[in-house]
Structure formats: C-alpha cells, structure tokens
Amino acid sequence: LDLVRLYGADATRYSLLSQAGSAQDVRFDAEIVDNAVRASSSAEAGRSFGNKLWNATRFVLLNLEGYQPQPMPLAGDDLADRWIISRLGTVIRAVTRHLEEYRFSDFTRQVYDFVWRDYCDWYVEIAKARLAEADEAERRQVQGVLVHVLEQALRLMHPIMPFITEHL
C-alpha cells in the first residue's frame, strides 16, 4: 500500500511484474524505514514509464489534424514505417509466448523495450520530422502508423498498467 500511495497502482504493478522472474522470488528493492516504504527505484522506473507513455500518447493526439481512421495502415515505401510495424509484429509474438509461459518479467521487459526504445525513442522522433515537412498523403500515412502502433502498444501494456492504458 505504501508503494501504491507513493507511485500509483500501475507503477507498483509494473515494478512487481518486472521483478517476477520465473526462477526466483521477487527482489523487493524498496527502502524501508520504520516499517514503511520510503522509496523504490523499480517503482520509480514504472512511474517514468507511465510518463513516457502519457507523453507519447499526447504527442500523437496533438498531431491528428485531418486524420482519417483506417483499418490497418499499409507500411508503404517508408523504411521507418515498415520497421516499426515489423517490430510490433515481433513483439506481439514474443509477448504472447511470454504470457503463455508465465514469464512475467520477460513480458514486462519486452513491452518496455518496444514502447520506450522502438516506438518513443525512434519512431515518434522520426515521425516528428516527417509530420513537419510532409505533404498530405505522407502525413496521413504517418498518422495512421502512429495511431495503429500506439493502440496495439496500449493493448499489450494493459495487463501491466491497466489504469493508465484504459485512460489513454
């Protein structure tokens, strides 16, 4: 309860799942003083992850002017679009396998790496430049890929961070 009070339920859930390896007990990293949790670096990482997801979603929503929903954006000729859609497929397969095998720390790490590194650090940054200088057709393409991958990422993250993903 102290962790939830300090960092929120989603950050706490993230923290515990990321530490729940298949061959070990959970390594509780919290700093405890007078029988109360004062800090936890893994819960802090969970809160940072939630912030990263929140900011990425905010960026996508702020750049949807003229967006027309489509069932599934085609990757087109752009290498970045093809790469992120390919990575998404790879991650979905890996995450499914980890969940079926009850490997929660692997599941959490796989989703984290995809959302933080691949989507936010690479694709969103590339999309910023493309959106700024794109013609209408390319803008719609980038918007479609941004929305599709974000929606799928939120679905993947829902077991880890249900409150923030539901809100977003």
N, C-alpha and C positions, 0 to 999 in steps of 0.2 A: 504494500500500500504506500510505503514511503517513496518507492520508485515511481509509482503512478502519480503521486502528488507532485514530485519534483519534475518529472519528464513527460508525463502523459501516458495513457494506456498503450498507444501504438508504439511509442519509443521503447517502453518496457517490454512489450511483446517481441519487438524486433530484437532487443538485447538478449532476451532469454532464448529465442529461437536460433539466433546466430551462434550461441554458445552451446547448443544442444547437439553435440556430435554423436554419432551412432555408437562409438566405443568408449564413451567417457561420461562422467557426470557433468552437470553444468558447472562451469567455473565461475562462481559468483564474484564479480570484480568490484563490488560496492565498498565504499569507505563507510565503516560503521562506527559511530561514536555514541556512547550511552544507549546502546541497543536501538539506535535509529540510523537509517541510511542517510548519509550526508551528500554523497556523490557517487557516480558510476560512469566510468569512461565509455562503456559499451552502450549504456542508455543515452549518454550524450551523443554518441555516434548515431543512434537511432533517431534522436531529435534532429540532428543535422541532415540525415537522410530525408526525413519528412519535410524539412525546409526546402531541400533541393527539389523534391518532387513538387511541392507547392509552387515554387518559383518557375519551374519548367511549365507547369500547367498554366500559370498566369501568363507567361510569355506566349504560349500557343493561343490562349483565349484572346489576348490582346492583338493578335495578328490574324484574325479570321475575317477581316473585312472582305466581303464579296465571296466568301467560302460557300460552296455548294456541296452538301454531303454526297458521297458516292459509296457504293457497296465496299469496294476494295480498290485502293489506288494502285494503278499499274506502276511498276518501278521505272518504266520509261528508259531513256538513254542515260540518265544521270547516274554516275558511279556511286555517289553518296546515297541516293535513294535505293538503289539495288543492294548496296552494302547493308544499310540499316534493316531493310526488310528481310534480307538473308540472315542477319544476326538474330532478328526477332524469331524467325523460324527455328533456328538452332537453340535458342534459349527456351522456347516453349517445349521442345522435345526434351531438353535436359531437365527442366523444371518438373515436367510430368514424370520422368524417370525417378528423380529425387523424391518426389512426393509418394510415388508408389512404393519406394523402398524405405520410407520414413526417415530419410536423411535430411532433417530439417535445417541443419547448419549449412549443408551444401545447397539446398533450395534457396535459403536466405542469401547466401553469398552470390549465387548465380544471378538472382534478380537484382541484387545491389549492383553488381558489376555491370550488368546490362543497362540499368536505368541511369546510374551515375556516370559511368565512363563512356559507354557507347552512345546512349541517347543524349544525355545532357551535355557532356563534355565535348562530344564530337558532332553529332548530327544537329543538335539545336544551334551550335555555334556556326556550322556551315550554313544552316537554314537562314540565320540572321542576315548573312551577306547576300544570299540568293533572294530573299524577300525584298531587300532594299533595292536591288537593281534588276529585278525580274520583270518580264513582260507578263501580261495577264494569264496566259496559258501556263507558264512556268510557275507563277505564283500559286495558281490553283493546284498544280502538281505538288509543290512543296507543302502547302496547307493540308492536302489530302494525306500525304505521308506522315506529317507531324501528328495529325489527329488520329490516324489509324494506329500508329505505333504507341502513342500515349494511351489510347483506350486499351490496347492489349496489355501494355505495361501495368496499368491500373488493375486490370483483371488478374494479372499474375501476382501483383502485390497484395491483393485483397486478403488472403489468409494471414499475411504478416501484419498489415496495417489497415484493418477494416474501417476504422473511423475516418481517417483522412481520405482513403480511396473512395469511400461512399460519398463523402462531402464533395470531393473533386469531381 
